[in-house]
Amino acid sequence: MKQDEPIVDMITRFTDISNGFKGFDQKFTNGELVSKMHRSLSKDWNSLRMLIENTKDVNTYPLEELYGTLLTYKLNNVVTKEKTRKSKEEMKEPPKWQIAFKNDK
């Protein structure tokens, strides 16, 4: 995986490469493809990689399900980072003071 490459581009590139091997009569099992995809993920994906390795059997894990898991993970990270960024921005804002005046009438 290239640095800062979107996961959709990585999946597309991986699919193109694996389909290119089919043209040379080189076929990979689903387990081999999942394993190769796992190894090609960057360090940013280590937590998800370890989770999948510890909870799923890589040899029987469908490649399409791995794609879905990667996309969902990335989407959740984007949403979480956006919420964190907004909360940090809110913390930087000075507090809004409310002044109450006593009405003597």
Summary of the structure (lengths in Angstrom):
residues: 105
radius of gyration: 23.2
end to end distance: 72.4
largest distance: 93.4
contacts: 209
relative contact order: 0.10
helix: 67%
strand: 0%
